C-alpha cells in the first residue's frame, strides 16, 4: 500500500512518526561516560591556556542529512575545559580527566584530537568559535560544573541551557536538538565556523 493510499488518520500521523524516528537517531549519538575524577585529580590536571578567552560550540553532524547528533563546548577562561554532556569520548586514552561531564587538562592539541575522534566517514564536526570576556568564560565554566552529569539523550538541552544563561547567548533557546543549538549559535555576530572532515571509519584513537 502506498502512503497516498493510507487512511487519512494514518497520513496525518506520518510526519510525527518521521520526526520521532529522526529524533531517536540523532539522540543516539549521546551516550554516557560516567568515569569521575577526584577533586585532587581535577586540580592536578588544570591547564591555563594563555590565549584570549573564548567558547566554541562543537556539533557532530551527519554528513548526509546534516542533522546535528551531539553537542559539546570548549571553554577557555580561568582554565580550558571541554563540556561533553553524556558524551562517549575516551578521555583516559589522552590523559584528560573527567569529573561528571566536564573534561579537565584540556590543551589546543587535545581539542583537535577530540574533534578528530568524532569526525569520520559519514560524520563531520562543526566548530563554531567566538571570543568572549574572561568573566563570561568563567561564568560558563561555573555553569557546566554546576550542572553535574546529565542523563543520556540530553546533550542539546544541557548545552543550550548553559549558553542562554548569559545575555550574549540569550537567543539560543533551550532545545533538545543539537542542530537547533548549532543554527542559532551560528547567527551570533563574531562566530567563526570551521568544519572538521575526515574519511576514516570509526573513532580515532592514539
Beta strands, then each sheet from edge to edge (+ up, - down):
strand 1: 54-62
strand 2: 68-76
strand 3: 80-83
strand 4: 97-99
strand 5: 102-104
strand 6: 123-131
strand 7: 192-197
sheet 1: 4+ 5- 3+ 2- 1+ 6- 7+
end
